[in-house]
């Protein structure tokens, strides 16, 4: 009946919550009406009208006085955080005054509706008035305690969720800060090898690296970017690798137009492509091809990175590398168990390795 909101997060009310509260109030009034009518052998309709009028009046004055008192105390104490709960001490006074006003005006309104002349709180003797006040206070105090307790529980849950979100975001920033230099160091290592065997190509690779970094570093500072942008950065990186590997490295992209604007974390696919080159194509004399595709499967976005290199069985080193661990950790921080990354052997005659990444489309802003 008396919603003791105490934190801005809880104040994000929805129509459903208001309807649930109204249903609880109506249920409480009905129970009180049935109890009073049964205990004092009164007409149910008359009892219901009086109960509804008095309960509505008490709710209005108690809720209004609660908020006004809380705001006044905040201004007086200079509190920074806005709250609509004044504390149990001031709330006791609010309950007494609000119940007295609500009961009196509610009684007068019921008299007007029914055409009766029932004595209200202010028109009764002191003893009768005290009894009526105490009787009216019982549901008011009970409802206030109930809704205040629910608000405290909701506040605690909201703060716990906020803390979890902040921890996940901090973990994600740490993972991204580790991933960027890892990618750069791998590229510089490739450049160092090329300097020793082909200086002109090394210079071309360095020019390509500078252009790539200018485009990539800005994108990597954003929380998310479109799949189109992710594919563009991968094309830049693969063009950079082609300077070193030449015709031994080929690549093919497949991005449906319907998914081009889907938001994904930056550098999400970069470690998978690096893994293809390092463990699949570079150790192979013939090199191979990298295929990157996106598809929608139900409520999931499915991204696949496949190479036609040596494959899992013949890879000279363990392909479950730092980059793959970072991708899995980023997915866990962002989506928990709703996202996954699997690494399997390609099943067609070309062989190689297939990395499949799944994440919820709803999280990417697609219904």
N, C-alpha and C positions, 0 to 999 in steps of 0.2 A: 504494500500500500504506500509506504513512504520510502522511496528509493534513495538510499544514502550514498549517492555517487561521491567518490573521493579522489578520483584521478582522471585527467583528461583522456587517457586511453579508454577508460570505462564509459566515458561520455559519448563515445562513438555509437550512439543508439541507432537501432534499426527499427523499421516498422514492425518486424516480427517480435522484437523484444517488447515493444510497447503493447502489442496485442496480447502477448503472454502475461504481462503485468496486469492488463485490464481483466483478463480471464481469471487470474488469481484473486483480484479484488472482488469481482462479481461472485466467485465461488465462496469467498469469505463472508460476503454480505448475505448470501443465501443460507449458509450454515448458521450465521448469527440469527437471522430471521426465523429459521425453523426452530432453533433452540429457544428463543424468547417466546415464540408463539406456543410452543409445547409446555415450557416451564410455567408460564403465566396464563395459559388457556386463553390466548388472544387470537383475534382474527388474523390469519396469515397475511392477507393483502395489506391490511393496515400496518401490521408489523413490518412488512417488507418495504413499504413506502417510507416509513419513519427511519428504518435502518439504512436504506439507500441514501436518503437525504442527509442524515447525520454523518454517515461514513464518508460521503462525498465532501461535505463541508469540512470535516476533520482532515481529510486528505489534502484538500486545497490549502487550508491555513497552516497545517503542520509542514507541508512541503515548501510552501512559500516562505514561511518564517525560518525554516532550516537553512535555505539557500541565502536569505538576507542576513541571517546571523553569522553564517560562515564567512560571507564576503566582508561583513563589518569587522569581524575579528581579524581577518587577513590584513585589511587596511590598517587596523589599529596596531597589529604586531609587525607590519611590514613584511609579510611573508611573500616569497616569490612565486610559489606553486599555488595555482588556483585549485580550490577544493569546495565542494558543497556539503561537507560534513564538519560541523562546528565542534565536535567532541561530545562525550556523554554528559558532562556537566551542563553546558548551555542547552544541550538537546533536551534535558529534563524540563527546563523552563519552557522550551518551545512546545513540548508535548502538552504541558498543562494549559498554556495560553491557547494553543491551536485547537486543543480538544474543547475548551470552554467556548471559544468563538464558533467553531464548526458545529458543535452540538446545538448551540442556541439558534444559529441561523438555519441549520438543517431542520430543526424542530419547527421553526416558524414556516419554512417552505412546505413541510409536510402538512401542517395545519391548513395552509392555503390550498394545497392540492386536494385534500380530503374534506375540507370544510369543517374541520374539527377545531377544538380549542384546548389542546393538551398543553399543560404548563411546561415551559421550557426550563432550562438550567437556571437562568437568571431570575425567573419568576417564581421559583420554588423557595421553600424555607431553607435555611443554611444546612440543616441536616439532610434534607432531601437532595439539595444541590450537591453536597459532598458525595452522597451515595451515587448519584447519577454521573458525577465526574469520574469517580473511581471505576464505575462500571464501564464508562466509555473509554477510559484509559487502558483497560486491559487489552482489547484488540489493537489499540494504537501502539502500545509499547511492544507487544508481541510482533506485530507486522514490521515495526521499525527495526527491531533486533534481527528479524529474519532477513530483510532486504539489505540491511547494513552488513550482515555476515556474508551474504552472497556477493555483495560488492567488494568486500575485502578479499574473498576467495578469487573473484574474477581479476582483481587488481594484481594479486600475487601471481596468478597464471599468466597475465599479460606481461608482467615484468620478467617472469621466467622465460617466456617466448622471446621477448626482446633481447634478453641476455644471450640466449642461444643463437639468435640471429646475428648479434654483434660478434659473438665468438666465431661463428661460421664465416662472417665477412672478413674478420681479422685473419683467419686461417687461409681464406681464399687470396687475400692480398699477399700473404707470405708466400703462398705457392706460386703466384704469378711473378713475384719479385725474384723467385728462384729460377723460374722457367725462362725468363727473358735472357739473363746472362748465359744460361746453359745453351740456348740456341745460338747465341753470338759466339761462344767459345768453340762450339762444333764447327761453325762456319769459318772462323779464323784458323782452326786446325786444318781444314781443307785447303784454305788459301795458302798456308805455310807449305803444305806438300806441293802445291802447284808452283810456287815460287822457285822451288828447286829444280823442277823438270821443264817448265815452260813459262819463263818470265812474261812474255807478251800476253799470254792467256791469263796469267796471274794479275796483270794490270787491268785487263778487261773485267776480271772477276771482282777486283777491288772497286772499280767504278760501279759495277752492278750492286755490290754490297752497300756502298754509300747510299745509292738511290733506294735500295730496299729498306735500310734502317730508317731513313727519313719518313718513309710511308708507314712502316710498321710500329715505330715507337709511339707515335701519336695515337694510333689505333689501339695499342695495348694499354693505354692509360684509361680507356673507357671501360665502363662496367660490362657493356655488351655492344655488339655491332651486328649488322645483318650478315646473312650467309653470303650475300654477294660480295661484301667486303672481305669476309674470311677467305673466300675463293680467290679474290684478287691478290691478297697477301700470299696465298699459297702459290699462285702463278708467278709472282715476283721471286719467291724463294726457289722454285723449281727452275726458273730461268737462270737464276744465280748458280745453281748446281750444274746446269747444263754447260756453263762456261768451262767447268772442270771436266765433266764426264762426256761432253759431246753427244754423239748419236747413241751412246750407251744408255742414255736416260730419255725416255719418252713419257708423256703424261696425257691423261684424258679426264675432262671434267663433265659431270652430269648434274645440272642444277635445274629442277623444274621451276617454271616461272611462278607457280603458286607458292613456292617456298623461298623465293629469293629474298623476301623482306623479313623472314623469321630471324629473331634475335638470338645470338649465341655468344658465349664468352669469347673474347679475343684469344687468338693463338690456341684454340681448342684442338684443331686438327694438326697443327704444326708438329708436335712431337710424334704423331703417328706417321707423318710423311718422312720425318727424319729417320724414324725406325725402319721404314721401307728402304731408304737409301743405304743406311749404315749396315743393316743386317741382311738385306735381300739383294740389292742391285750392285753395290760396290764390290762385294766379294765375288760376284759372277763376272766372268770374262765378257759375256755377251751383254751384260746389263739387263735391261728390261723396261717394263712399263708400269706406271703408277696410275691407278684409276680411283677417282674420288667422286662419290655419288651421294645424293640426298633423296630421301623418300619419306612419305607419310604412311605409317601403318597404324590404323586406328587412332588412338590418342597420343601416339609417340612419333617423334622425329627420329629417323634412323639414318645415321651417317656411316658410310662405308669407305674405308681406305684399303685398297687392295694393290699388291704388287705381284709381278710375275718373276720374282727373283728366286733365290735358292730355296725358300720355304723354311718352315720351322725345324724340320728334321736335319737339314743340311747347313743351317746357319752356323758360322764359325764361333759365335758367341751367343750368350743368352739374350734373346730379344725382349725379355721382360725388364726393360731398362728404366733409368731414372725418368725419362719422358713419359712412359706409360704409367708409372707410379704417380706422377704428377697429374695426369689426366684423370685417373681414378680418384685421387684425393680431391681434385676440384669438383668432380661430379658429386662426390659424397657430400662435400660442403654445401653445394648449391641445391641438390635435389634429394639427398639421402638415398634410400633404396629404390626410388622411382627411376633412377638413371643407372646405366651399366656400360661397361666396356669389355668386350670379349675378343680374344685373339685365337684364330683357328687357321688351319691349313686350307688353302683354296682347293676346291674339289674338281675343277675342270682339267683339261689336258695341259694347259699352260702352267699350272702349279702356282707356287708362291704362297703368300700369306694374306689373310683377310682380317682386318680389324673392324669390328662393328660396334658402333656407339649408339646407345639409345637414351633419349631423355624426353620428358613430358612436353608435348606441344603447348599445353596450357601455360606452362612456366615461360614459354617463349612468346606468349601473347597471341596465340592462335587458338580459336575456339574449336 
